[in-house]
Amino acid sequence: MDLINNPILMAVIGIAPGFLWLLFFLREDIHPEPRRLIFYTFLAGALMSLPVFTSQLLLQKTFSLIGQLGLVLIIGLAVIEEFFKFSAAYLAIRGNPAFNEPIDAMIYIITAALGFATIENIFIAVNTVSIAQTAILTSLRFVGATLLHALTSALVGYQWAQGIIHQSVVKFVFKGIIYAVVLHAFFNYLILRFEEQNLLYSSILLVVAAFFVFVDFEKLKEEKQNVL
């Protein structure tokens, strides 16, 4: 078997970033969630990639027909991804008794986001020309797009938790999705706009976003438990 261009090995490499970040973020949970439910939510996020990619393709074709391919399209693509990532988490854990702490909202939506990001990574990995290129691209996505998906969804998850606590889920989730879309679209804009310095600028953006996300984690850890 040719190890230089092995689709199975490329797919395995593509899976790694999502699982590594998942293990990292699960450490933030005070009371670990059932592994079965974590796996189910991760799978829900992965399966949600189908309607996401379909919707994005339709949006791109529509914008091509009307001649609009700028910032509006970038924002539109981000809206689709953030909405469906939240939907995956919501549908996966809705009504489940394990979803009983404020911090759970962030944990489950990050899990769904990483499931979605893993499908993206696999698709990109198996379409590279060599294992070496797969490893390079996967490494860049580990500190780039994969982390971005986790962080943007974490922003939504924090607002989701606040919405449940304050009994105004729609309002808070909507606000969270706006925050996520702004971060997501700005990241993509930096990647496209600054070709030579995009890694530097996008990394700085993610570091700043990660700071706020971990502040949100700490806030939810201080919330009264079993309030959901």
C-alpha positions in Angstrom: 0.0 0.0 0.0 1.3 3.4 -1.0 1.9 5.4 2.3 2.8 8.5 0.3 -0.7 8.9 -1.0 -2.9 6.8 1.3 -6.5 8.1 1.7 -7.1 6.2 4.9 -4.0 7.5 6.5 -4.9 11.0 5.3 -8.4 10.8 6.8 -6.9 9.6 10.1 -4.6 12.6 10.1 -7.6 14.8 9.3 -9.5 13.5 12.3 -6.8 14.3 14.8 -7.3 18.1 15.3 -10.9 17.8 16.2 -10.3 15.0 18.8 -7.4 16.8 20.3 -9.3 20.0 20.8 -12.2 18.1 22.1 -10.1 16.4 24.8 -8.7 19.8 25.7 -12.0 21.6 26.1 -13.7 18.7 28.0 -11.2 19.4 30.8 -13.1 22.6 31.5 -16.1 20.7 32.6 -16.4 20.4 36.4 -18.6 17.4 36.2 -17.8 15.3 33.1 -20.6 14.6 30.7 -21.6 11.0 29.7 -19.3 9.8 27.0 -22.2 8.4 25.1 -23.8 11.8 24.9 -20.5 13.5 24.0 -20.1 11.0 21.1 -23.7 11.5 20.0 -23.3 15.3 20.0 -20.0 15.1 18.1 -21.7 12.8 15.5 -24.6 15.3 15.2 -22.2 18.1 14.4 -20.5 15.9 11.8 -23.8 15.0 10.2 -24.8 18.6 10.1 -22.0 19.2 7.7 -24.3 17.9 4.9 -26.9 20.7 5.2 -24.2 23.2 5.8 -22.2 22.4 2.7 -25.5 22.2 0.6 -26.7 25.6 1.9 -23.3 27.2 1.3 -23.1 25.9 -2.2 -26.5 27.3 -3.0 -25.6 30.6 -1.4 -22.3 30.8 -3.5 -24.2 30.0 -6.7 -26.8 32.6 -5.9 -24.2 35.3 -5.2 -22.3 34.4 -8.3 -25.5 35.0 -10.4 -26.0 38.4 -8.9 -22.3 39.3 -8.9 -21.8 39.7 -5.2 -18.8 37.8 -3.9 -17.4 40.1 -1.2 -17.8 40.6 2.5 -21.6 39.9 2.3 -20.9 36.4 1.1 -18.3 35.8 3.8 -20.8 36.8 6.4 -23.5 34.7 4.8 -21.3 31.6 4.9 -20.4 32.2 8.5 -24.1 32.6 9.5 -24.9 29.2 7.9 -22.1 27.4 9.8 -22.9 29.0 13.2 -26.6 28.4 13.0 -26.2 24.8 12.0 -23.6 24.1 14.6 -25.9 25.4 17.3 -28.8 23.4 15.9 -26.7 20.2 16.0 -26.0 20.7 19.7 -29.5 21.7 20.6 -31.1 18.8 18.8 -28.6 16.3 20.3 -29.0 17.2 24.0 -32.5 18.8 24.1 -34.4 17.5 27.1 -31.6 15.2 28.2 -31.2 15.2 32.0 -27.4 15.3 31.7 -27.7 18.8 30.4 -28.1 20.3 33.9 -25.4 22.9 34.5 -24.7 26.2 32.8 -21.3 25.2 31.6 -22.8 22.2 29.8 -24.1 24.6 27.1 -20.6 25.5 26.1 -19.3 21.9 26.4 -21.9 20.4 24.1 -21.9 23.1 21.4 -18.1 23.0 21.3 -18.4 19.2 20.9 -20.8 19.6 18.0 -18.6 22.3 16.4 -15.6 20.0 16.5 -17.6 17.2 14.9 -18.4 19.6 12.1 -14.8 20.8 11.8 -13.6 17.2 11.7 -15.6 16.5 8.5 -14.1 19.6 7.0 -10.6 18.4 7.9 -11.2 14.9 6.5 -12.5 16.3 3.2 -9.5 18.6 2.9 -7.0 15.9 4.0 -8.2 13.2 1.5 -7.9 15.8 -1.3 -4.3 16.6 -0.8 -1.6 15.1 -3.0 0.7 13.6 -0.3 0.9 12.6 3.4 3.4 15.5 3.9 0.9 18.1 2.5 -1.9 16.5 4.6 0.2 16.9 7.7 1.1 20.5 7.0 -2.5 21.5 6.2 -3.8 19.6 9.2 -1.3 21.3 11.5 -2.4 24.7 10.2 -6.0 23.9 10.6 -5.4 22.7 14.1 -4.3 26.2 15.2 -6.6 27.9 12.7 -10.0 26.8 11.4 -10.6 23.9 13.8 -9.9 26.1 16.8 -12.0 28.9 15.3 -15.0 26.6 15.1 -14.6 25.7 18.7 -14.2 29.3 19.9 -17.1 30.8 17.8 -19.4 28.1 19.1 -18.2 28.6 22.6 -19.4 32.2 22.3 -22.8 31.0 21.3 -22.7 28.4 24.1 -22.1 31.0 26.8 -25.0 33.1 25.6 -27.2 29.9 25.4 -26.4 29.2 29.1 -27.2 32.8 30.0 -30.4 32.6 28.0 -31.6 29.5 30.0 -30.6 31.1 33.3 -32.5 34.3 32.5 -35.3 32.4 30.7 -34.8 34.2 27.4 -33.1 31.6 25.2 -33.9 33.0 21.8 -32.7 36.5 22.6 -29.4 35.3 24.1 -28.7 32.7 21.4 -29.4 35.2 18.7 -26.9 37.6 20.3 -24.4 34.8 20.6 -24.7 33.9 17.0 -24.1 37.5 16.0 -20.8 37.5 18.1 -19.8 34.2 16.5 -20.5 35.4 13.0 -18.5 38.6 13.5 -15.5 36.6 14.8 -15.9 33.9 12.1 -16.2 36.4 9.2 -13.4 38.6 10.5 -11.1 35.5 10.7 -12.0 34.5 7.1 -11.5 38.1 5.9 -8.0 38.2 7.4 -7.1 34.9 5.7 -8.3 36.2 2.3 -7.0 39.8 2.7 -3.6 39.4 4.1 -2.1 36.4 2.2 1.5 36.8 3.6 0.7 37.8 7.1 -2.6 35.9 7.5 -1.2 33.3 9.9 0.1 36.1 12.2 -3.1 38.2 12.2 -5.5 35.3 12.4 -3.5 33.7 15.3 -3.6 37.0 17.2 -7.4 37.1 16.7 -7.8 33.5 18.0 -5.7 34.2 21.0 -7.8 37.2 21.9 -11.0 35.2 21.3 -9.7 32.3 23.4 -9.1 34.7 26.3 -12.7 35.7 26.3 -13.9 32.2 25.9 -12.0 31.0 29.0 -13.2 33.9 30.9 -16.7 32.8 30.0 -15.9 29.3 31.2 -14.8 30.6 34.6 -18.0 32.7 34.9 -20.1 29.7 34.3 -18.1 27.6 36.8 -19.1 30.1 39.4 -22.8 29.9 38.5 -25.1 27.9 40.8 -25.0 24.3 39.7 -28.1 22.3 38.6 -30.0 25.4 37.5 -30.9 24.3 34.0 
